[in-house]
Amino acid sequence: MHDFNYKDKELYCEDVSIAKIAEDIGTPFYLYSQKTLTNHFKNFDEAFSAIPHIVCFAVKANPNISVLKLFANEGGGADIVSGGELFRALKAGVPAEKIVYAGVGKTNNEIRAALYAGILMFNVESSEELIRIDEISGRIGIKARIALRVNPDIDPKTHPYISTGLKKNKFGIPIEEALESYQTAMRLTNVEIVGIHKHIGSQLTEISPFVDALKRILRLADNLKKEGINIKYIDVGGGLGITYKDEEPPAPKELAKAIVPLIKGKKRDYTLILEPGRVLAGNAGILVTRVLYQKKSGRKNFVIVDAGMNDLIRPSLYSAYHNIIPVRKKPIKKFKADIVGPICESGDFLGKNREIACEQEDLLAVMSAGAYGSSMSSNYNSRPLIAEVMVKGRDYHIIRKRQDYEDIIIKEEVPSFLR
C-alpha cells in the first residue's frame, strides 16, 4: 500500500529517516514516496491492459510538477479542470494528446489555451459551454475535440461534498437530455465529437456505482451509433477510494475485472480513459508536523502542532479521518487528545479524540495526505505554504520550497493615496 514503515521504532519513508528530513528542513512539510507513486500507477495501468486505455491522473489531487512528471514518465496523461492545471501538466511534460479538460466554468482564455495546446478533448459540462467552445474554435481556426459529460444520476455512496453524479449536483448534462445535446453538437461546424465522459464522485468504496454508471453510458453510446455518432473514447472518470481508517475499497484490478468485460469483445471499439487521483497519490504522501504545546482544558486534552487547517483542510472541511502516528515511538503512556493547529478557528484540527503518545517537540505523521492535501492548502492567517519533499531510495529531494513572508505579499501593491 505504501512505503512508510518503522525501523527500530523510527518512521522511515523508503530508506530515509523522516526525523532527519525534519532536522534538515524544518516542519511542517509534505513528504511523498517515489516508489509508492510509481507502484500505484503501474498497478492501475496494468489492471486495464486488456483493452486500449489512457490513465489520466486527476491533477487536482496533487498538482506538484514532480508528481505529474513521474506519472508522465510512466506513460500517463492528465485530467485537468483549469488553465493553471493545463499549464502545470504541459510544464511537467504530459503530452497534450493525453490531456482531457473537465470543469463547469471554463473561461474563454482557458478554452483558447487548451485549443492551441492541442489537448485530446474537452469534457463539456453544459449546452452553453458547447456553443462557446464552437464559437472560439471557429474564430481561431482550430477544431475542438469534445466529449459531453453526462450525469448518469447514480448515487456514489460517498460524502455529499464529493458526490458529482446525481441530478442535484452541478456537474454534467442529465442523461435523459444527452442524446439531444449530442444532436446539437453534430450541427456545429467547429467541434468534433469523440467521446462520452462521466464522473460520479470521489472516495468510492464500492464497485457497483461504477458499473451501473458505465452501463448507462454504454447504452447511450449504442444509441448514438444508431444516430450516426461514432464515439472513440469512453471516459469513466475516477473516484476509486483508499483506506484512511477502516474502509475496504476495491483494488484497481477488481474494478477492471468488473468493467473491462462491458467493453471487450462486445463490438465496442472504444479507448477507455481513466482519471484516478486519490488512489494513486493519497497513501503515497504524509504530512509531517511538530508538537508545539500540550494543553489541558477541564477534562479535554489538546496537542497543538505547527501544521494547521490551511495546510490540510480535509478534516475541517469533510470531517475526514487521517491516521496520526508518532515519527519516533517512545515508551510513554498514551492519552486521548484533539490534535489541533495554530489557526485562529475552532475548526482547526487534524484529528479529534485520538489515542496518542507524544511530548513537546515530538514529530507526528499525518498519514494518507498525498491527495487533496497540498493542493487545497492556503495562506490563511498569512501562513507560508509548506515545503514538499519526495524520497527515492536513500535520498530526498525538495520538490517545492517553503514559502517565506516575502513570497506571500510579492503580488500586493499599496496604492499611491496610502503612501
NORHU-V797874 format. One record per helix or strand of 2 or more residues. SS is the DSSP state (a for helix, b for strand). FROM is the first residue (numbers start at 1). TO is the last residue. Records with the same first field share a line. If there is no record, write none. Layout:
SS = FROM-TO ; FROM-TO
This chain:
b = 4-7 ; 10-13 ; 16-17 ; 29-33 ; 53-58 ; 77-80 ; 99-101 ; 121-124 ; 144-151 ; 173-174 ; 191-197 ; 233-235 ; 271-274 ; 285-297 ; 300-305 ; 324-326 ; 335-340 ; 349-356 ; 363-366 ; 387-392 ; 395-400
a = 18-25 ; 34-47 ; 59-61 ; 65-73 ; 83-91 ; 96-98 ; 108-117 ; 127-140 ; 160-162 ; 175-186 ; 208-226 ; 252-262 ; 278-284 ; 314-318 ; 374-376 ; 380-382 ; 405-409 ; 416-418
